[in-house]
């Protein structure tokens, strides 16, 4: 008989479970420690991190599937709906009729810290996972309110194997934001990487790089946590500006505490890479990588100085020197990221609602109006 062990935060995980999470994450970011930072260094809407491990009857055997998620007791979906005037009022009334207060829902969002691979399932176990998931969600709902379940960052291969099983259990499949990757191939220097790009793109990027020699642009790799802490307010402004410009279809309303960045350098040493690119007029960009990456740029003032391109190229230079073979540029802005050689890997999402009447209502009113998830 299958069972699901639910752990609220890493503190409740067994050594075997931590090892599973660490093995899954280590190829992309600096292991399970990033979830520990997420437990400690994020703020915003009330939320809780959780980890679900799917096991067979042998208590000593490793889990055959697992995922990590965040639970939000009350997450507003209002700005994600294309509803105006009486349609908005009707939707709010209809949701209240099935026990949902206004346009807020209790949500379980399954996602990945690396924008890819949010669920790990042993090959061939997809029907078993879908059946066990149904039982897990029924049990979860007996313990806590739950109106919406969203699986994000499902790759095409897993979606092909799992999507039909989820649809048979009430989920709707939707296109997601593709994840943008720059893969360096055999390149051992930044110049060798640029040579692999098309001539026009290569020339434009080299023009951007020449700005580093004029004295107008300064690029600095930060290696001391005190350096990062001193720039924390500027870095937060860059990231908040980026978040404002890129509103996802169902955004996760949490944000880093300013002390996160220095803490990452303290915890992960050479596995944490942090670089700041600044123009003398104050326009800037920042990027942090633990084999994955998050990058942001101030607009519109930074755009004219190509600071985002410079940051991406400098991070590529750093990662190649560390013998890392790829750079995760995250979701969205596909055309922009393609200009530094990124390719977009398609992603999919699966969403469902509880209770049953709400599911039918949302399939009619909400799902058709959602953007990419």
HELIX and SHEET records of a PDB file:
HELIX    1   1 UNK A   10  UNK A   12  5                                   3    
HELIX    2   2 UNK A   15  UNK A   26  1                                  12    
HELIX    3   3 UNK A   33  UNK A   41  1                                   9    
HELIX    4   4 UNK A   78  UNK A   80  5                                   3    
HELIX    5   5 UNK A   86  UNK A   97  1                                  12    
HELIX    6   6 UNK A  126  UNK A  143  1                                  18    
HELIX    7   7 UNK A  156  UNK A  167  1                                  12    
HELIX    8   8 UNK A  190  UNK A  195  1                                   6    
HELIX    9   9 UNK A  199  UNK A  210  1                                  12    
HELIX   10  10 UNK A  211  UNK A  213  5                                   3    
HELIX   11  11 UNK A  225  UNK A  230  1                                   6    
HELIX   12  12 UNK A  232  UNK A  245  1                                  14    
HELIX   13  13 UNK A  260  UNK A  268  1                                   9    
HELIX   14  14 UNK A  269  UNK A  271  5                                   3    
HELIX   15  15 UNK A  303  UNK A  305  5                                   3    
HELIX   16  16 UNK A  307  UNK A  321  1                                  15    
HELIX   17  17 UNK A  334  UNK A  338  1                                   5    
HELIX   18  18 UNK A  356  UNK A  365  1                                  10    
HELIX   19  19 UNK A  367  UNK A  369  5                                   3    
SHEET    1   A 7 UNK A   3  UNK A   8  0                                        
SHEET    2   A 7 UNK A  48  UNK A  55 -1                                        
SHEET    3   A 7 UNK A  65  UNK A  76 -1                                        
SHEET    4   A 7 UNK A 104  UNK A 110 -1                                        
SHEET    5   A 7 UNK A 148  UNK A 155  1                                        
SHEET    6   A 7 UNK A 347  UNK A 353 -1                                        
SHEET    7   A 7 UNK A 172  UNK A 175 -1                                        
SHEET    1   B 4 UNK A   3  UNK A   8  0                                        
SHEET    2   B 4 UNK A  48  UNK A  55 -1                                        
SHEET    3   B 4 UNK A  65  UNK A  76 -1                                        
SHEET    4   B 4 UNK A 119  UNK A 121 -1                                        
SHEET    1   C 2 UNK A  42  UNK A  44  0                                        
SHEET    2   C 2 UNK A 254  UNK A 256 -1                                        
SHEET    1   D 3 UNK A 326  UNK A 331  0                                        
SHEET    2   D 3 UNK A 179  UNK A 183 -1                                        
SHEET    3   D 3 UNK A 343  UNK A 345 -1                                        
SHEET    1   E 4 UNK A 217  UNK A 222  0                                        
SHEET    2   E 4 UNK A 273  UNK A 279 -1                                        
SHEET    3   E 4 UNK A 284  UNK A 289 -1                                        
SHEET    4   E 4 UNK A 293  UNK A 297 -1                                        
END                                                                             
